[in-house]
Amino acid sequence: MDLKQRVSIVLVGTQSPGNIGMVCRAMKNMGLADLRLVNPCQVDHLDAIKFAVSARNILESARIFTSLEDAIADSEFSVATTRRHGKYRNEIITPVQVVERFSGCAPKSRMALVFGREDSGLTTDEVALCRWQATIETADEFGSLNLSQAVLIFCYELLKGSGSVAPPATVARELAGSASLEPLYSQMERTFLKIGYLNPQNPEHMMRTLRRIFSRAELDEREVSSLRGLLSQVDWATTEYKGKKGA
């Protein structure tokens, strides 16, 4: 498949129908067609139709989801777009680097570009669901981009890069997607809570760190299966667990 055919644009909590329409137009300008909406505003609003212009077919075929996890379940690679940097947003790449990394992956793998709400972007938990984080460099004085502008820039880099990046010299590994990784992380959290490794009042703090570690490891399906087997063995071996060591 062509690179552009393997990419989904995912909008989370979009508040303006007009922005959805303009995103559809930006996608069509750059040859993309798969739009996914997570808990959006009214999609069939007149503003969405008006601003989509000739990309109304993308608007009408957009799929609606109730969770980001479901929207990216079939994508081995997902990219959380963000303007903010911080404790859990510190390994951020550029749109060009996103294209370079994805172009070197297995030829049938899929990628989801995830964009957040117009006023607040993606939550920390939503960012944690994605394998990579990316941002568009802007002037320090005013860094906020309109949603459709941000989508257009990423789509443009995909269009430009899809025809110029050479195929990998070796056969790329087929990596596990979100549909396999999220059950692994859920099992990991349950097991680590059971053995007292995670703080039950705030398990997300350490789980975000573990997610980053395993995202960098780029696990394939066999490795995910091995880790889940290990966790199952830990569960079995700690049936008679009496509490955290030293407590």
VMD Tcl script that draws the C-alpha trace (Angstrom):
set ca {
  {0.00 0.00 0.00}
  {1.04 3.58 -0.62}
  {2.18 5.39 2.52}
  {-0.79 7.75 2.45}
  {-3.24 4.83 2.30}
  {-1.85 3.49 5.56}
  {-2.45 6.63 7.60}
  {-5.54 7.61 9.59}
  {-6.28 11.09 10.91}
  {-7.87 10.89 14.36}
  {-9.54 13.93 15.91}
  {-10.35 13.73 19.63}
  {-13.14 15.82 21.13}
  {-13.31 18.32 18.28}
  {-15.50 21.24 19.34}
  {-16.08 23.10 16.06}
  {-17.94 21.52 13.11}
  {-16.15 23.98 10.84}
  {-12.79 22.60 11.93}
  {-13.88 19.08 11.05}
  {-14.85 20.29 7.60}
  {-11.53 22.10 7.09}
  {-9.63 18.98 8.22}
  {-11.48 16.99 5.55}
  {-10.39 19.51 2.92}
  {-6.76 19.43 4.15}
  {-6.76 15.63 3.99}
  {-8.12 15.57 0.45}
  {-5.58 18.19 -0.67}
  {-2.82 15.81 0.42}
  {-4.37 12.53 -0.72}
  {-5.56 11.10 2.64}
  {-9.04 9.74 3.15}
  {-9.41 7.88 6.48}
  {-10.87 10.24 9.10}
  {-11.75 8.98 12.58}
  {-13.58 11.09 15.16}
  {-13.57 10.42 18.91}
  {-16.54 11.94 20.77}
  {-16.87 14.85 18.31}
  {-19.32 17.72 18.10}
  {-22.17 17.52 15.55}
  {-20.57 16.07 12.42}
  {-23.42 16.76 9.97}
  {-23.56 20.44 10.93}
  {-23.86 22.92 8.06}
  {-20.49 24.47 8.92}
  {-18.76 21.11 8.57}
  {-20.34 20.58 5.17}
  {-19.56 24.14 4.04}
  {-15.88 24.07 4.99}
  {-15.30 20.57 3.64}
  {-16.05 21.93 0.15}
  {-15.17 19.13 -2.31}
  {-14.04 16.81 0.50}
  {-17.59 16.08 1.63}
  {-17.04 12.39 0.84}
  {-14.39 12.23 3.57}
  {-16.77 13.90 6.01}
  {-19.58 11.50 5.19}
  {-17.36 8.41 5.48}
  {-15.72 9.48 8.76}
  {-15.99 6.86 11.49}
  {-17.03 7.86 15.01}
  {-15.61 6.23 18.15}
  {-16.31 6.59 21.86}
  {-12.67 6.09 22.90}
  {-9.25 6.85 21.48}
  {-8.15 3.32 22.32}
  {-10.76 1.92 19.93}
  {-9.95 4.47 17.23}
  {-6.28 3.46 17.04}
  {-6.68 -0.26 17.79}
  {-5.67 -1.36 14.25}
  {-2.60 0.91 14.07}
  {0.84 -0.38 14.95}
  {2.02 3.20 15.17}
  {0.14 6.10 16.70}
  {1.39 9.66 17.06}
  {0.07 12.07 19.68}
  {0.43 15.62 18.40}
  {1.15 18.12 21.15}
  {2.33 21.68 21.64}
  {3.18 21.24 25.31}
  {6.36 19.79 26.78}
  {6.55 18.34 30.26}
  {7.26 15.36 32.48}
  {5.30 12.96 30.28}
  {5.92 14.84 27.03}
  {9.69 14.89 26.66}
  {10.52 12.63 23.71}
  {8.92 14.72 21.01}
  {9.80 14.46 17.31}
  {8.95 16.58 14.26}
  {6.52 15.80 11.41}
  {9.50 15.06 9.13}
  {10.85 12.55 11.65}
  {7.44 10.91 11.91}
  {7.46 10.29 8.16}
  {11.05 9.03 8.21}
  {10.35 6.56 11.02}
  {7.12 5.29 9.53}
  {8.61 4.93 6.07}
  {11.17 2.52 7.48}
  {8.53 0.24 9.01}
  {6.89 -2.87 7.62}
  {5.05 -2.07 4.35}
  {1.63 -3.16 5.65}
  {1.79 -1.39 8.99}
  {-0.66 1.41 9.77}
  {-0.24 4.75 11.52}
  {-2.73 7.03 13.25}
  {-2.02 10.76 13.62}
  {-3.94 11.90 16.69}
  {-5.02 15.51 17.24}
  {-6.65 16.87 20.39}
  {-9.24 19.45 21.32}
  {-8.95 22.98 20.01}
  {-8.69 24.55 23.48}
  {-6.81 21.94 25.52}
  {-5.31 19.36 23.16}
  {-4.87 15.76 24.29}
  {-4.91 14.69 27.92}
  {-1.86 13.03 29.47}
  {-3.68 9.69 29.46}
  {-4.52 10.08 25.76}
  {-0.90 10.91 24.94}
  {0.16 7.79 26.85}
  {-1.95 5.62 24.52}
  {0.22 6.64 21.55}
  {3.60 5.20 20.62}
  {5.21 8.51 19.55}
  {4.74 12.20 20.30}
  {5.24 14.95 17.73}
  {5.02 18.71 17.52}
  {5.22 21.46 14.91}
  {7.87 24.07 15.66}
  {6.41 27.57 15.87}
  {7.45 31.02 17.03}
  {7.78 31.38 20.80}
  {5.49 34.41 20.86}
  {2.44 32.50 19.63}
  {2.63 28.75 19.21}
  {-1.01 27.77 18.94}
  {-2.08 26.48 15.52}
  {-5.60 26.04 14.22}
  {-6.52 22.34 14.18}
  {-6.85 22.15 10.41}
  {-3.52 23.96 9.96}
  {-1.77 21.38 12.13}
  {-3.39 18.52 10.22}
  {-2.43 20.11 6.89}
  {1.24 20.38 7.87}
  {1.47 16.74 8.92}
  {-0.40 15.61 5.81}
  {1.87 17.71 3.60}
  {4.97 16.06 5.08}
  {3.39 12.66 4.42}
  {2.66 13.60 0.81}
  {6.16 14.94 0.32}
  {7.88 12.07 2.08}
  {5.88 9.19 0.65}
  {7.52 9.47 -2.74}
  {11.03 10.40 -1.68}
  {11.96 8.03 1.15}
  {13.79 4.92 0.00}
  {12.49 1.53 1.20}
  {14.42 -0.05 4.09}
  {17.47 -2.11 3.13}
  {16.36 -5.00 5.33}
  {12.95 -6.49 5.91}
  {11.21 -4.40 8.58}
  {9.70 -6.10 11.60}
  {5.94 -6.17 11.91}
  {5.28 -4.58 15.27}
  {2.41 -5.17 17.67}
  {-0.39 -2.64 17.42}
  {-2.50 -0.90 20.02}
  {-4.98 -3.78 20.05}
  {-2.23 -6.02 21.46}
  {-0.34 -3.49 23.55}
  {-3.27 -2.12 25.56}
  {-4.25 -5.56 26.98}
  {-0.57 -6.06 27.87}
  {-0.47 -2.76 29.76}
  {-3.74 -3.57 31.52}
  {-2.43 -6.96 32.61}
  {0.86 -5.38 33.67}
  {-0.97 -2.83 35.83}
  {-3.10 -5.51 37.52}
  {-0.08 -7.73 38.22}
  {2.13 -4.92 39.51}
  {-0.65 -3.68 41.77}
  {-1.03 -7.21 43.10}
  {2.65 -7.53 44.03}
  {2.84 -4.04 45.51}
  {5.06 -2.49 42.85}
  {2.58 0.22 41.88}
  {1.08 2.83 44.17}
  {-2.64 1.94 44.27}
  {-3.45 5.64 44.76}
  {-1.61 6.64 41.58}
  {-0.69 3.64 39.40}
  {-0.69 5.80 36.27}
  {2.52 7.56 37.34}
  {4.73 4.47 36.95}
  {2.62 2.98 34.15}
  {3.36 6.00 31.94}
  {7.07 5.38 32.44}
  {6.65 1.69 31.58}
  {4.66 2.61 28.47}
  {7.51 4.83 27.28}
  {10.04 2.06 27.88}
  {8.09 -0.51 25.89}
  {7.23 2.00 23.16}
  {10.95 2.48 22.57}
  {11.41 -1.31 22.57}
  {8.97 -1.58 19.60}
  {7.58 -4.98 20.56}
  {6.34 -7.46 17.99}
  {3.43 -9.85 18.60}
  {5.68 -12.69 19.77}
  {7.36 -10.44 22.32}
  {4.01 -9.20 23.61}
  {2.88 -12.82 24.00}
  {6.09 -13.66 25.90}
  {5.62 -10.75 28.29}
  {1.99 -11.67 28.92}
  {3.09 -15.22 29.65}
  {5.63 -13.88 32.14}
  {2.96 -11.78 33.85}
  {0.63 -14.79 34.02}
  {3.39 -16.79 35.70}
  {3.94 -13.97 38.21}
  {0.19 -13.95 38.94}
  {0.22 -17.71 39.55}
  {3.38 -17.62 41.67}
  {2.05 -14.84 43.90}
  {-1.29 -16.43 44.72}
  {-0.27 -16.57 48.38}
  {1.29 -13.08 48.35}
  {1.28 -11.61 51.86}
  {2.17 -7.98 51.15}
  {4.93 -5.73 49.88}
  {8.48 -6.76 50.81}
  {9.64 -4.96 53.96}
  {6.17 -3.63 54.79}
}
mol new
graphics top color blue
foreach p $ca { graphics top sphere $p radius 0.5 }
foreach p [lrange $ca 0 end-1] q [lrange $ca 1 end] { graphics top cylinder $p $q radius 0.2 }
display resetview
